Amino acid sequence: MAITIVNGNRGTATEKTSDQTLALTPSGTLAAGNYGLLAVVIDNTGTAEGETNDVSATDTQGHLWVKLREQTEANTAALTGVTCALLLAELTNGLAVTDTVNIALAAASTAKGAGLAELSVDVGNMLVLSGANGSNEVAATAYSVALSGLDNVAGLYVGMSAAEDELDTAVTLDGSYSALAFGSVGSGVAGGNQSNVRARVGTLANTSTGDTFDQTGLTVDDRATVLVRVEEEAAPPSVAVSTPPLRLGGASAW
């Protein structure tokens, strides 16, 4: 059993326009039966801190995009901090370069970015979420998110470091994590650091009961960080593979 990163760069999107949408067009075909992993970073849309629910996604093939984790540092007001989110979809129909992943926001946001990667599992298996956590900090030079108490099985940790900034030095990955090939995602470089958002996403494949995704010595920024672990399991005969259940904290959803 193995989770494979088929392609770490299936397209990116960037925008600096005040609206509630962001569209990502795949740069290559994602095969039917594989999974799309979507990372989104935006100016926060509201004042809520911590785990939020402001980002969602659909696509032109009608797949179900399940949010693995979303985290926000609002810094007391809308558009003064950063929100990041990881979403996953099983691509029963695949996605082609003529398709679009449509990201919807709870309210208007100006600075936005997204990246798409393609994952696969063995035939007859499915990806399930076995852990998720997040952290947020204001004017911080470090981030840290931990997962613990998981089943001691092979899994893929996915960490996302996001900040209200335009520099990679603001979102340097934990040295144990390998960056997904789409690299940095965000709203660009025009306008100065504090009017942009930036994020990097890394993965770590191992067998463990948990891990900590962290880094220090970064530029001073408002930060939102997430860490999730997905693992591979046999798909129960009674569960349609086109609607993968998520398992949280070791308790199955089916």
N, C-alpha and C positions, 0 to 999 in steps of 0.2 A: 504494500500500500504506500502510495506517495502522492503528495501534492506537488504539482509541477507548475512553475511559472513559465507558461508557453511563450509569452511575449510581455516584457515589462513596459512596453510603450505602444499602446494601441491608440494614441492620440491625446492631445491636450486642448484646452480652451482657456482663453484669457479675455477679460473685459474690464473696462473702466467706465461703465455707464450705469446710471441709477435706474434700476428696474428690478423685476422679481424673477428673472429667468437667465439661464446660461445654457447654451447649446454646444454639445461636443459631437463632432463628426469623427468616427473611427478612421484612423490612418491606414488600417489594414483589416482584413476580414477576421472576425472572431468566430470560431467554428461552433456549430450546433453541438450541444452537450457539454461545452466548456462553461466557465464562469467568467463574468466580468467583475472586476474590482474597481470601484470608482472612488476617487479621493476628491473632495471639494473643500475649498477654503474661500471664505468671504468676509467682508466687513460684517460685524454682528448686526442683526436686524432689530434687536430689542435690548431690554435691560436685564434679562434673566442671566444668571451666572451658573456655571457648572454644566450638567447634562441638560441639553436643550433638544428641541424638536422643530427646527426651522428649515431644514433641508430635506427635499425628497427628489425622486427621479423616476422618469418613465422613459420608454424608448419607442421607436416607430414599429417595432416588432411585437410590442405588448408584453414584454417580460416584467416580472415582479422584481423590483429593486428593494432589497431588505436593508434597512439601516443597521449596521453593526455597532456604531457608536457615534455620537455627536457631542462636541464640547465647546463651550463659549467662555471667553473672558470679555465681559461687556464694558468694564471700566466705567460703570455708572450710567452710561447713555448709549443709545443706538449709534452705530457707525464710528465708535471711538475705540473699539477693540477688535476681536477676531473670533470667528467660528470655524471649526473644521469638522469634517464628517467622512466616515468610510461607509460605503454601501456595496452590496454584493447581489448579483443576479445570476441564476442559472439560465443559460442561453439556449433554450430548447430549439429556437429557430435560427440561432446564430445572429451575428450582426455584420453587415457589410459596409463598405465605404459610402454607400448611398443611404445608409440609415443615420439616425440622429438620437443621441441620448439627451433628453431634455431635463434640465435641473430646475426645480421650482423652489422659490423661497417664500417664507411666511410674510415678508414685507420687503420693500425696496432696499437694495444694497448696491453700492457703487463698485467697490473693488472686489473682483471675483477671479477664481481660477479653478481648474479641474484637470485631473489626469486619469487615464484609463489603462488598465492592465488586464491580461488574459491568463486565467489559471485553469488547470485541468486536474481530474482525479481518475482513478482506475474505473473501467467500465463496471457498472452495477453499484458504484459507490456514490456518496454525496458529501458535500462539504457541510459541516455544522459548526456553529459558533459555540466554543467552550469557555470563553471568558472575554470580558470587555471592561475597560476602566478608562478614566480620563482625569486630567488635572488642568487647572488654569491659574495663571499668575499675572499680576500687574507689575509692570516695570521690573522684570526679572531678568537675570543673566543665566538662568539655568531652568531645566525642566526635569521632572521625574514622575513616571507612572509605573506602578507595580501590579502584577497579577500573581496570585498565589492560590494554593489549595486546589489546583486542577488535577485531573486524572493524569497519571504518569504515562502518557502515550505520545507518539509522534504527532507533532503539530506544526503549524506555520504561524509565528507571531508577526503581526503587522503593526508597526509603530508609525505615527504621523506627528511630525513636529511642525507647528504653525505659529506665525507671529504677525503682528501688524508692522510689516517691514517690507523691503524690496531686496534684501541682501541674503545670500546663502549663508553667510556667517551668523545670521540670526536664527537659523533653523538647522544647524549642523546636526547630523544624525549620530545617535549612539554608535560608537565604533564597532560594536558587535553585529550591527545590522547592515545589510547590503541594500543600497539604494535601488529602487525600481527605475527602469531605464527611461521613464518619461522625465526624470530629473526633477528640478524645481518647478512648481506650479504656482501661479499667482496672477496679480493684476498688472505686472510690468514694472517699469522703472521710472516712468514720468511722474513728476509731482512731489517727489521727496518721500523719505522712508515712511513717515507716519500716515501717509494717505494711501499706502499700498498694503497688500497682504501677500504672504509668502508661505509655502509649505514644502516639505520633503517627506517622502514615504520610504520606509525601509522594511526588510523582512529578515526573519531569523528562523530557520528550520532546525528543530531539535526535539529531543524527547525529554520532558521535564514536567514538574508540577507548577512551574511559574517562571516569570522572568521580570526584570526591571528595565524599562526603556528610559534612559536618562542621558543628559549631557550638561556640562558646566562650561564656564568661561565664554559665554556668548554675549552678543550685544544686548543692551538694555531694551527690553520690549515687553509689551502685553502679549501673553502667550496662551494658547490652547493646545493640548496634547492628548492623543488617544493611543491606547494599546489594546489590541484584540488578539485572540488566538482562534484559528480555525483548525479543525481536524477532519479527517476522512473516516466515514463510517459506511457500512453496507446499508443500502436503501431498503427499508422494510417493504415487503410486497404490497402492503395495504396503503403505502404512501406514494402518490404520484411524484415521480422525480422532477416534474416540471414545477412543483411547488415545494422547494426544499424547506423542511422545518429547521428551526434554529434551536440549539441546545444551550441553555444558560446555566452556568454553575453546576454542571453535571446532571441536571434534570432534563430529560427529554421532553420535547414539546408535542410529540405524537402520542 
